[in-house]
Every structure is written in structure tokens, then in C-alpha cells.
Amino acid sequence: MSVEALQCSLHLRHVLQASIQAFDSDEESFEEGIEMLRAVLPETMIIAALDIIDREGVMKYKTSWGRHHYEVLGTTSTYTVFPHLDTASTAVSSYCTCPSFAYAVLISENHLMCKHVLAVCLADRWSRCVVRPIEDDELLLKFAGHVSP
């Protein structure tokens, strides 16, 4: 990725984060937030993310030491989502285990995120995640399930 492309990507990520933070509980800020999202994301992605949230498909597992682990119930599988990576050291600010993220974000660089990452960001902002406590050994098993032997 060239320096110019990286700078553009960083700028778009800041706009996207501002769009997500603009959402509040009132209807006016919701409409404003949607309009801001439409400026940087495809409308189909926004609608799909809202549908996931409506179906209560965003799981937020809370560990005993205060960390969070997110999973999204997709149409064909359950995906692990890391919504907030260290942006200073990576070209992307989030990660999802879905095939769409691998292709559209990492390979072709057509999108900033997938619908699963957007669903996590919005559901977390609106406190619409299904929150479940998780023990250390359960979390380890979840991570181990995503690693090929």
C-alpha cells in the first residue's frame, strides 16, 4: 500500500469512527449517523449490519479480568470480530474471520470493514450486544477453535 493510499485509508477510518460516534439515542442523531455512514460505506452493508443487530446476532463475551471478545452470528457461520486493533501498527483498524473481510478489506482493499465489524461497532455503541460472561478456559477454547492444527 502506498503512502498516499495509507493516508487516505486513515482519513476514511477517522470519518467512519466519527460517524459511529455520532449515533445517539434520539431519532435525529440516528438519521444523521446513517447519512454519515452512507458517505463511506455501501448501503447494503449498513442495512445488513442493522439486520444483524435486530436479530440480536452480536455476542459480547466479558472475561473476569475485564476484556471483551465479540462474535457475530452470520447467515452461514459464527465469526470472531476484533473491532479495535492498534491502528498505529496495522493497515486495518479491525478484523473479522469472515471470507468477505479477507477479500474485500485485506485483498482487494475495496472496503474499510465488513458488515460483521460494523454490526459490532454499532451494537456496542447502542448497548445492543448480547452480553455473556465467559470463563478463561472457555475463551481459550473459542480461540483454539479458530486456529488450524
C-alpha positions as CSV (number, residue, x, y, z in Angstrom):
1,M,0.0,0.0,0.0
2,S,1.4,3.4,-1.0
3,V,1.9,6.2,1.5
4,E,-0.9,8.2,-0.2
5,A,-3.3,5.2,-0.1
6,L,-2.5,4.6,3.6
7,Q,-3.2,8.3,4.4
8,C,-6.5,8.2,2.6
9,S,-7.4,5.0,4.4
10,L,-6.5,6.5,7.7
11,H,-8.7,9.6,6.9
12,L,-11.6,7.4,5.9
13,R,-11.3,5.4,9.1
14,H,-11.4,8.6,11.1
15,V,-14.5,9.7,9.2
16,L,-16.1,6.2,9.8
17,Q,-15.3,6.3,13.6
18,A,-16.8,9.8,13.8
19,S,-19.9,8.5,12.0
20,I,-20.3,5.7,14.5
21,Q,-19.7,8.0,17.5
22,A,-22.3,10.5,16.1
23,F,-25.1,8.0,16.8
24,D,-27.1,8.7,19.9
25,S,-30.4,7.5,21.3
26,D,-32.6,10.1,19.6
27,E,-34.1,9.7,16.1
28,E,-32.4,12.8,14.7
29,S,-28.9,11.7,15.5
30,F,-29.7,8.2,14.2
31,E,-30.7,9.6,10.8
32,E,-27.6,11.8,10.8
33,G,-25.4,8.9,11.7
34,I,-26.8,6.8,8.9
35,E,-26.2,9.6,6.4
36,M,-22.6,9.9,7.6
37,L,-22.1,6.1,7.2
38,R,-23.5,6.2,3.7
39,A,-20.7,8.6,2.8
40,V,-18.1,5.9,3.4
41,L,-19.8,2.5,3.3
42,P,-22.2,0.8,0.9
43,E,-25.8,1.0,1.9
44,T,-26.2,-2.8,1.6
45,M,-23.5,-3.2,4.2
46,I,-25.2,-0.8,6.6
47,I,-28.6,-2.5,6.1
48,A,-27.0,-5.9,6.7
49,A,-25.3,-4.7,9.9
50,L,-28.6,-3.3,11.2
51,D,-30.3,-6.6,10.4
52,I,-27.7,-8.5,12.4
53,I,-28.3,-6.2,15.4
54,D,-32.1,-6.5,15.1
55,R,-31.7,-10.3,15.2
56,E,-29.6,-10.0,18.3
57,G,-26.6,-11.5,16.5
58,V,-23.8,-9.6,18.2
59,M,-22.4,-11.5,21.2
60,K,-20.1,-9.7,23.6
61,Y,-18.3,-12.1,25.9
62,K,-16.9,-10.5,29.1
63,T,-13.9,-12.1,30.9
64,S,-13.3,-12.0,34.6
65,W,-10.4,-9.6,34.0
66,G,-12.5,-7.1,32.1
67,R,-11.6,-7.9,28.4
68,H,-14.2,-8.3,25.7
69,H,-14.5,-10.9,23.0
70,Y,-17.0,-10.4,20.1
71,E,-18.7,-12.9,17.9
72,V,-21.3,-12.3,15.3
73,L,-23.9,-14.9,14.2
74,G,-23.7,-14.8,10.4
75,T,-26.1,-16.4,8.0
76,T,-23.8,-19.4,7.5
77,S,-21.3,-19.3,10.4
78,T,-20.3,-17.5,13.6
79,Y,-17.4,-15.1,13.1
80,T,-15.0,-13.7,15.6
81,V,-14.6,-9.9,15.3
82,F,-11.8,-7.7,16.7
83,P,-13.3,-4.2,16.2
84,H,-10.4,-2.1,17.7
85,L,-6.9,-3.1,16.6
86,D,-3.9,-0.9,17.3
87,T,-4.2,1.4,14.2
88,A,-0.7,2.8,14.6
89,S,0.9,-0.5,13.7
90,T,-1.6,-2.0,11.2
91,A,-3.1,-1.1,7.8
92,V,-6.5,-2.1,9.1
93,S,-8.3,-1.0,12.3
94,S,-10.4,-4.1,12.8
95,Y,-10.5,-7.7,11.8
96,C,-13.2,-10.3,11.2
97,T,-12.8,-14.0,10.4
98,C,-15.4,-14.0,7.6
99,P,-14.4,-14.6,4.0
100,S,-15.8,-11.2,2.9
101,F,-13.4,-9.3,5.2
102,A,-10.4,-11.3,3.8
103,Y,-11.4,-10.5,0.3
104,A,-13.0,-7.0,0.3
105,V,-10.8,-5.5,3.1
106,L,-7.5,-7.3,3.0
107,I,-7.0,-8.5,-0.6
108,S,-8.9,-6.1,-2.9
109,E,-9.0,-3.2,-0.4
110,N,-12.4,-2.2,-1.6
111,H,-14.0,-1.7,1.8
112,L,-12.9,-0.5,5.3
113,M,-14.7,-3.2,7.1
114,C,-17.3,-6.0,6.7
115,K,-20.9,-6.0,7.9
116,H,-19.9,-8.0,11.0
117,V,-17.4,-5.4,12.2
118,L,-19.9,-2.6,11.6
119,A,-22.6,-4.6,13.5
120,V,-20.2,-4.9,16.5
121,C,-19.3,-1.2,16.4
122,L,-22.9,-0.1,16.2
123,A,-24.3,-2.6,18.7
124,D,-21.6,-1.8,21.2
125,R,-22.3,1.9,20.8
126,W,-26.0,1.4,21.3
127,S,-25.6,-1.2,24.1
128,R,-27.4,-3.8,21.9
129,C,-24.9,-6.6,22.2
130,V,-26.0,-9.8,23.9
131,V,-23.6,-9.8,26.8
132,R,-22.4,-13.1,28.3
133,P,-19.7,-13.7,30.9
134,I,-17.1,-16.2,29.9
135,E,-14.5,-18.1,31.9
136,D,-10.8,-18.1,30.9
137,D,-10.9,-21.8,29.8
138,E,-14.0,-21.2,27.7
139,L,-12.4,-18.2,26.0
140,L,-9.3,-20.3,25.3
141,L,-11.4,-23.0,23.6
142,K,-13.2,-20.3,21.5
143,F,-9.8,-19.0,20.3
144,A,-8.5,-22.6,19.7
145,G,-11.5,-23.3,17.6
146,H,-10.4,-20.6,15.1
147,V,-6.8,-21.9,14.8
148,S,-6.0,-24.6,12.2
149,P,-4.0,-27.6,13.6
